[in-house]
Amino acid sequence: LVREPRRTIVVLITDFYEGRPEQELVNQVREMTDAGVRMIGLGALGYDARPSYNKPTAGKLRKQGMDILVCTPEKLAECMAQIIRG
């Protein structure tokens, strides 16, 4: 579905717990970042607004080029702007 990878940002909202083999997600992220897609993983927050996600998986995705954010919805736009600006 991506027609212009270098102009595409994909935001994955997730807890990073996979229902399938984790390596499939890692491979997909690597494939997309290698193509030039900007990948951002938005880690889940618990009911108390504290991070509640699979940190080891998020770390593997970071190594493949995915930026990892963990923030409240109110801070999402600000965080995204910082990532886009570099």
C-alpha positions in Angstrom: 0.0 0.0 0.0 3.0 2.3 0.4 3.6 4.2 -2.8 6.2 6.7 -1.6 8.2 5.1 1.2 10.4 8.0 1.9 7.3 10.2 2.4 5.5 7.7 4.6 5.2 7.4 8.4 3.6 4.4 9.9 2.6 4.6 13.6 2.0 1.3 15.3 0.0 1.6 18.5 0.7 -1.5 20.5 1.8 -3.2 23.6 4.4 -5.1 21.6 3.1 -8.5 22.7 2.7 -10.6 19.6 0.1 -13.2 19.0 2.4 -14.6 16.3 6.1 -15.3 16.2 7.9 -12.1 17.2 10.4 -12.5 14.4 7.7 -11.9 11.8 7.2 -8.4 13.3 10.9 -7.7 13.5 11.4 -8.8 9.8 8.4 -6.7 8.7 9.8 -3.6 10.4 13.2 -4.1 9.0 11.8 -4.5 5.5 9.8 -1.3 5.8 12.6 0.8 7.3 15.0 -0.6 4.7 12.6 0.7 2.0 12.6 4.1 3.6 9.4 4.1 5.6 9.6 6.0 8.9 8.3 3.5 11.6 7.1 4.7 15.0 5.9 2.4 17.7 3.6 3.9 20.3 3.9 1.8 23.4 0.8 1.1 25.4 0.1 2.8 28.7 -1.7 1.1 31.6 -4.7 2.6 33.4 -2.4 4.5 35.7 -0.7 6.2 32.6 2.5 4.2 33.2 4.2 2.3 30.4 2.8 -1.1 30.0 4.4 -2.9 27.0 6.9 -5.6 26.1 10.2 -3.7 26.4 12.4 -6.5 25.0 10.4 -6.6 21.8 10.3 -2.8 21.5 14.1 -2.9 21.9 14.5 -5.3 19.0 12.3 -3.1 16.8 14.3 0.0 17.8 17.4 -1.9 16.5 15.6 -2.3 13.2 15.0 1.4 12.9 11.7 1.9 14.5 11.4 4.9 16.8 9.6 4.0 20.1 7.4 6.5 21.8 5.6 6.1 25.1 3.4 9.0 25.9 -0.1 10.1 26.7 -2.4 11.0 23.8 -2.1 14.7 24.9 1.7 14.5 24.3 1.6 12.5 21.1 1.6 15.5 18.7 4.6 17.0 20.5 6.5 13.8 20.5 5.8 13.1 16.8 7.0 16.6 15.9 10.3 16.0 17.8 10.8 12.7 15.9 10.0 14.2 12.5 12.3 17.1 13.0 15.1 14.7 14.2 
